[in-house]
C-alpha cells in the first residue's frame, strides 16, 4: 500500500509539473504579439504619402494596444521600405510570409505597389487590405484582397467620371479631350477610367492620348503638344512629383483649356498644395477624403488630432485629411475582422470581411466585387481663389470646393478654367 501511495504522490507531482508547464506555455503564447507585416513607400516618389500612411497605422496600433490588443495579445508592426519601387514589393512580401512569419498582412500602399503584391498573396493564400490602390485587383479577381479606397464597384471610372459629367453639364458643351498619364499602374488605371467615362457619357472626342515615363521631369514638351491641338478638356493622371511638374509647366506655357485637372495625386498632399498655391486655381481634381462635415465620422477628429501632433515632429503633411484616415480605417477593418472571426486564419478573415459592414473613421464600409467598396465616395473639387501659400487656406473646403457629386457639394464649378484661374 505504501509503495502505491508513493507512486501516486509521484504521479500527482509529475502531473502538477506538466500542468504548470503547459499553463506557463499558454500564458507566454497569449502574451506573444500578433505581428502584422507590410511594405511602405518611405523613400522615393510617393514617400510623402507613404509616411502619412505609416504614421496612421502606428497610431492605430497604439490605440488597439491601449484597449488590450487583438485576441488578448499586443499588436506589433513589421515593415520594410519598398522605396516606391514596385520591383521591391514581391520580395518583401515573400520575406514577411516565409522568413518573418508574420501573423497578418496589410497594405502595401499605392496601386503601383499593391498590384505586384497580389500574386504573392494568391500563391500563399494570404489576405490583405490594399491601401489607396486603384483597381489593383481588377485583373486578378482574388477573393482574399480588399481595397481601402472609396472608388466603389467601378474603381477605374471613379477617378474620372465626375470630371466628365461636370464637363457635359456646362454650356456650351466642351467636345475635345486631351489625356495625359504616367506609364504606371495607377495612372494607367485612371486614364482607362477616363476613356470608359468618355465613351459612356458620349459627345466627346479624344484628340490627344499620351503616356510618359515615370522618371519624366520636364513636362513642357508634352504640354506644348497638348496646347498645339487646343483641346477643350485636359485630363491628367499623375503621382506627386509629376503633379508638381505638370501644374508648373501648364502655367509657364499658358495652357488654357476650358477644364483642366483629373487625377493628380500630388494635389492631395498639403505641402504640395502650399508649394503651388495660386498656380492650382481652376484645377478640377479628384479627392478621396476632404475636410468637410460630410466626411467627419465617429473618431475622425480624434485620429487627425493624434496625427497632426505626430506630424509636427516628423515634418510630414501637417493636416493629413486625404490619406491617414483611410490607412487607419484599414487597421480598423482588420481588427474588427479578427475580433468577429475570433481567428487569425486568413481564409476565415476574408470570409468575414466579405459578409460584414465595418464601422470606421471614414464611415461605414461594405466590400463588394474584387474587394472594392460597395459604394463610391470619391469627390471632385476645384481650387478657387487661392491667394497665397499659407496652410490656413487648406484647412477646410473654402478654397478647394467640392463640386461633384451633388450630395457632397460645398460650392459651384467656376467655368471655364481661365475664369477660375484669374479670378
ABEGO torsion letter per residue (X at the ends): XAAAAAAAAAAAAAAAAAAAAAAAAAAAAAABBBBBBBBBBABEAAAAAAAAAAAAAAAAAAAAAAAGEBGGBBBBBBBBBAGGBAAAAAAAAAAAAAAAGBABBBOBBEAAAAAAAAAAAAAAGBBBBBBGBBGAAAAAGBAABBBBBAAEABAAAAAAAAAAAAAAABOBBBABBBBBBBBBAAAAAAAAAAAAAAAAAEGBBBABBBBBBAABABAAAAAAAAAAAGBABBBBBBBAAAAAAAAAAAAAAGBBBABBEEBBAAAABAAAAAAAEAAABGBBBBBABBBBAAABBBGAAAAAAAAAAAAAAAGBBAAGAAAAAAAAAAAAAAAAAAAAAGBABAAAAAAAAAABBBBBAAEBBBBBBGGBBABBABBBBBBBGBABABAAAAABAAABBBAOBAAABABBBBOBAAAAABX
